[in-house]
């Protein structure tokens, strides 16, 4: 897929993991210094996939680097930090993207095309989220990350709200506020286009990651998110659409879009900082 792309350099905090990966993937340069990496390799694209707690410090080191940069989500551990990073990187904001790969799933791309044709139909969307902070702790995440887990993980699903709904969000109503019990969050969001969203999050309870979309002529259900069951008006049976399981769903399409942007300047579905900030503000409204 990327025959004309060269992995020119890699760094890690100590340099040890970078060395191992450089051998495995035949990468010319490895080390632990960002400025040295950029000076030696002169990259066209920089991919940042560090610890959530290191994103802010890495962003500061990239402040004056005018390159295409793809950050793994989240861009900031909370809204306050996201705004600070936005300010730090504002001079290069047209070249900075955040990796939110759900919107690059083949099934979501397929549905988005249909939704664009159904422009006169209001969209009713139900999103069911499920988060387990005990599992996050078991996987080694720090308390500060756990406290802001909605930014670290729920953002994948909440990003779909802004991806699927049209116009600015103008009204939000919360039914269950996020509190120390961390059990159930439920809210509705209405958009100026007439689109309506119901967002439910089950914390530390079993449940699905599920998205349901209803329009005048279609019904779509993503459960699990990598699959799609959809029904067209007057048709009796569901049809099934599966993602390519060879790669992490959506990631390959996302990277293709980044490479395409480097050649053509066309953004397509890539998430720039302004759009990411919009989602971060929505998360803050739901969970504040």
Secondary structure per residue as TSV (DSSP state, phi and psi in degrees):
chain	resnum	aa	ss	phi	psi
A	1	X	-	360.0	-30.2
A	2	X	-	-125.9	56.3
A	3	X	T	-66.4	-26.1
A	4	X	T	-97.9	11.9
A	5	X	-	-110.5	133.0
A	6	X	-	-113.5	131.6
A	7	X	-	-80.8	100.0
A	8	X	-	-91.1	-21.4
A	9	X	E	-166.3	157.4
A	10	X	E	-149.9	140.9
A	11	X	E	-131.7	156.6
A	12	X	-	-141.4	173.0
A	13	X	S	-58.4	-47.4
A	14	X	S	-97.8	-20.8
A	15	X	S	97.1	-15.1
A	16	X	H	-68.5	-48.9
A	17	X	H	-65.8	-35.5
A	18	X	H	-61.7	-39.9
A	19	X	H	-64.0	-44.0
A	20	X	H	-61.2	-45.2
A	21	X	H	-70.7	-32.3
A	22	X	H	-65.6	-35.3
A	23	X	H	-70.7	-45.7
A	24	X	H	-62.6	-40.8
A	25	X	T	-108.8	12.2
A	26	X	T	56.0	50.5
A	27	X	-	-93.1	130.4
A	28	X	S	-65.4	-43.9
A	29	X	E	-115.2	139.5
A	30	X	E	-141.4	155.8
A	31	X	E	174.1	-153.5
A	32	X	S	-140.7	18.5
A	33	X	-	-124.5	122.6
A	34	X	H	-64.6	-46.5
A	35	X	H	-62.2	-37.3
A	36	X	H	-68.4	-41.2
A	37	X	H	-56.2	-48.0
A	38	X	H	-69.9	-39.5
A	39	X	H	-64.8	-40.7
A	40	X	H	-81.9	-44.3
A	41	X	H	-90.8	-21.5
A	42	X	-	46.6	62.3
A	43	X	-	-74.5	154.4
A	44	X	S	-88.9	-32.4
A	45	X	E	-131.4	134.6
A	46	X	E	-116.3	128.9
A	47	X	E	-109.7	123.8
A	48	X	E	-108.4	112.4
A	49	X	-	-134.8	69.4
A	50	X	-	-104.4	-177.4
A	51	X	-	-59.7	145.2
A	52	X	G	-54.3	-37.4
A	53	X	G	-75.2	-10.5
A	54	X	G	-101.9	-8.9
A	55	X	H	-58.0	-42.8
A	56	X	H	-61.9	-45.6
A	57	X	H	-67.2	-36.3
A	58	X	H	-66.9	-40.6
A	59	X	H	-59.1	-39.9
A	60	X	H	-64.0	-36.1
A	61	X	H	-71.3	-21.5
A	62	X	T	-99.3	9.8
A	63	X	T	-54.9	-41.1
A	64	X	T	-108.2	20.5
A	65	X	-	-98.6	112.9
A	66	X	-	-91.8	68.8
A	67	X	S	-128.3	165.6
A	68	X	E	-72.7	125.7
A	69	X	E	-127.6	127.7
A	70	X	E	-110.3	115.6
A	71	X	E	-96.8	133.2
A	72	X	E	-66.8	143.8
A	73	X	S	-71.5	156.2
A	74	X	-	-85.9	153.7
A	75	X	S	-90.3	78.1
A	76	X	S	109.0	139.5
A	77	X	S	-76.0	-19.3
A	78	X	S	-154.1	-179.5
A	79	X	H	-62.5	-40.4
A	80	X	H	-58.9	-47.6
A	81	X	H	-69.5	-36.0
A	82	X	H	-60.0	-43.3
A	83	X	H	-63.0	-37.7
A	84	X	H	-66.5	-42.6
A	85	X	H	-65.7	-40.3
A	86	X	H	-56.1	-44.4
A	87	X	H	-67.3	-42.1
A	88	X	H	-61.4	-40.2
A	89	X	T	-100.7	10.4
A	90	X	G	-60.2	-29.9
A	91	X	G	-68.5	-18.8
A	92	X	G	-120.0	21.7
A	93	X	G	-62.7	-25.1
A	94	X	G	-72.1	-16.0
A	95	X	G	-109.0	7.5
A	96	X	E	-110.4	131.6
A	97	X	E	-131.8	155.4
A	98	X	E	-116.9	135.4
A	99	X	E	-79.5	96.7
A	100	X	-	-119.8	92.6
A	101	X	G	-82.7	-9.9
A	102	X	G	-59.0	-41.6
A	103	X	G	-69.7	-8.1
A	104	X	G	-100.8	2.9
A	105	X	S	-59.3	143.3
A	106	X	H	-59.8	-37.2
A	107	X	H	-70.8	-36.0
A	108	X	H	-69.9	-36.8
A	109	X	H	-63.5	-40.4
A	110	X	H	-61.3	-46.0
A	111	X	H	-68.9	-38.8
A	112	X	H	-60.2	-37.3
A	113	X	H	-63.0	-41.5
A	114	X	H	-66.8	-43.0
A	115	X	H	-61.4	-37.4
A	116	X	H	-63.9	-31.1
A	117	X	H	-78.2	-25.2
A	118	X	-	-91.8	46.5
A	119	X	T	-65.4	-23.3
A	120	X	T	-90.2	-1.7
A	121	X	S	-101.0	131.2
A	122	X	-	-69.4	146.2
A	123	X	-	-106.9	127.9
A	124	X	E	-109.8	122.2
A	125	X	E	-127.7	132.7
A	126	X	E	-115.8	127.2
A	127	X	E	-119.9	121.3
A	128	X	E	-108.6	115.6
A	129	X	E	-105.0	153.5
A	130	X	E	-143.5	124.1
A	131	X	E	-130.3	141.5
A	132	X	-	-128.8	100.4
A	133	X	H	-73.4	-21.1
A	134	X	H	-69.6	-38.6
A	135	X	H	-66.6	-37.8
A	136	X	H	-63.2	-41.3
A	137	X	H	-64.0	-41.7
A	138	X	H	-61.7	-32.0
A	139	X	T	-83.0	5.3
A	140	X	T	94.1	9.8
A	141	X	-	-73.4	141.2
A	142	X	-	-74.2	162.2
A	143	X	H	-58.6	-37.3
A	144	X	H	-65.5	-34.4
A	145	X	H	-71.4	-43.3
A	146	X	H	-58.8	-41.9
A	147	X	H	-61.4	-29.7
A	148	X	T	-114.1	36.3
A	149	X	H	-64.0	-25.5
A	150	X	I	-64.6	-31.2
A	151	X	I	-79.3	-33.8
A	152	X	I	-74.2	-34.0
A	153	X	I	-130.1	-46.0
A	154	X	I	-61.9	-19.4
A	155	X	H	-58.4	-27.6
A	156	X	H	-58.7	-43.7
A	157	X	H	-80.9	-38.2
A	158	X	H	-68.9	-29.0
A	159	X	H	-59.3	-33.5
A	160	X	H	-65.4	-24.6
A	161	X	H	-62.4	-49.2
A	162	X	H	-72.7	-24.7
A	163	X	H	-73.3	-36.8
A	164	X	H	-96.4	-25.1
A	165	X	-	-96.3	151.6
A	166	X	-	-108.4	145.6
A	167	X	S	79.9	174.1
A	168	X	-	-81.1	147.2
A	169	X	E	-75.0	126.3
A	170	X	E	-120.8	-7.3
A	171	X	E	-151.6	132.3
A	172	X	E	-133.3	135.2
A	173	X	E	-126.7	124.9
A	174	X	E	-101.9	133.7
A	175	X	E	-103.6	-34.1
A	176	X	E	-132.1	113.7
A	177	X	-	-80.0	143.1
A	178	X	-	-68.7	124.9
A	179	X	-	-137.9	-169.2
A	180	X	T	-63.4	-22.6
A	181	X	T	-73.4	-25.6
A	182	X	-	50.6	55.6
A	183	X	-	-111.4	-63.0
A	184	X	E	-134.2	131.2
A	185	X	E	-123.0	132.2
A	186	X	E	-142.4	132.6
A	187	X	E	-153.2	154.3
A	188	X	E	-116.4	146.5
A	189	X	E	-130.1	130.7
A	190	X	E	-116.5	143.7
A	191	X	E	-114.5	157.0
A	192	X	T	-62.4	-21.0
A	193	X	T	-74.1	-15.0
A	194	X	S	102.2	-8.8
A	195	X	-	-65.9	141.7
A	196	X	E	-128.9	136.4
A	197	X	E	-124.8	136.9
A	198	X	E	-113.4	119.5
A	199	X	E	-112.4	124.7
A	200	X	E	-123.7	135.7
A	201	X	E	-129.1	123.6
A	202	X	E	-99.0	119.8
A	203	X	E	-103.1	124.0
A	204	X	S	61.7	29.9
A	205	X	S	-130.7	152.1
A	206	X	-	-67.3	145.2
A	207	X	-	176.7	173.7
A	208	X	-	-96.2	164.4
A	209	X	-	-98.5	113.3
A	210	X	E	-141.9	140.2
A	211	X	E	-129.3	129.3
A	212	X	E	-123.3	133.0
A	213	X	E	-129.3	130.4
A	214	X	E	-122.7	130.5
A	215	X	-	-124.7	-176.7
A	216	X	S	-61.0	-34.8
A	217	X	S	-117.6	-4.4
A	218	X	E	-137.9	155.0
A	219	X	E	-131.6	127.3
A	220	X	E	-123.4	141.5
A	221	X	E	-139.8	123.5
A	222	X	E	-106.3	105.9
A	223	X	S	-159.0	103.9
A	224	X	S	-67.7	175.8
A	225	X	T	-62.6	-24.6
A	226	X	T	-74.6	-11.8
A	227	X	E	-115.3	162.9
A	228	X	E	-137.9	128.8
A	229	X	E	-114.3	124.9
A	230	X	E	-140.2	154.3
A	231	X	E	-135.8	131.8
A	232	X	E	-97.5	151.8
A	233	X	T	-52.7	133.6
A	234	X	T	74.8	1.1
A	235	X	-	-94.8	142.5
A	236	X	-	-85.9	-36.5
A	237	X	S	-107.1	150.7
A	238	X	-	-75.6	150.6
A	239	X	E	-114.7	152.6
A	240	X	E	-116.3	140.0
A	241	X	E	-132.0	124.1
A	242	X	E	-112.6	150.2
A	243	X	-	-82.2	161.7
A	244	X	-	-73.5	116.8
A	245	X	T	-88.7	2.4
A	246	X	T	-68.3	-31.0
A	247	X	S	-122.6	165.2
A	248	X	S	-57.2	124.6
A	249	X	T	-51.8	130.9
A	250	X	T	85.0	-25.0
A	251	X	H	-66.4	-41.5
A	252	X	H	-63.1	-44.1
A	253	X	H	-62.9	-38.4
A	254	X	H	-61.8	-47.4
A	255	X	H	-65.5	-36.2
A	256	X	H	-60.0	-39.9
A	257	X	H	-67.0	-37.5
A	258	X	H	-65.6	-45.0
A	259	X	H	-63.3	-42.2
A	260	X	H	-61.4	-40.4
A	261	X	H	-61.7	-38.2
A	262	X	H	-64.6	-24.1
A	263	X	H	-97.2	-35.7
A	264	X	H	-115.4	-21.2
A	265	X	-	80.4	6.6
A	266	X	-	-88.5	125.7
A	267	X	-	-80.0	-41.2
A	268	X	T	57.2	-122.6
A	269	X	T	-95.9	8.2
A	270	X	-	-62.9	146.8
A	271	X	E	-98.5	111.3
A	272	X	E	-84.8	172.0
A	273	X	H	-61.2	-37.3
A	274	X	H	-60.8	-43.3
A	275	X	H	-70.8	-37.9
A	276	X	H	-63.3	-41.8
A	277	X	H	-61.8	-37.6
A	278	X	H	-59.6	-42.9
A	279	X	H	-69.0	-40.4
A	280	X	H	-61.3	-38.7
A	281	X	H	-66.4	-36.7
A	282	X	H	-65.6	-42.8
A	283	X	H	-58.8	-43.6
A	284	X	H	-63.0	-37.1
A	285	X	H	-66.6	-42.3
A	286	X	H	-66.4	-41.0
A	287	X	H	-102.4	-3.2
A	288	X	-	-77.8	360.0
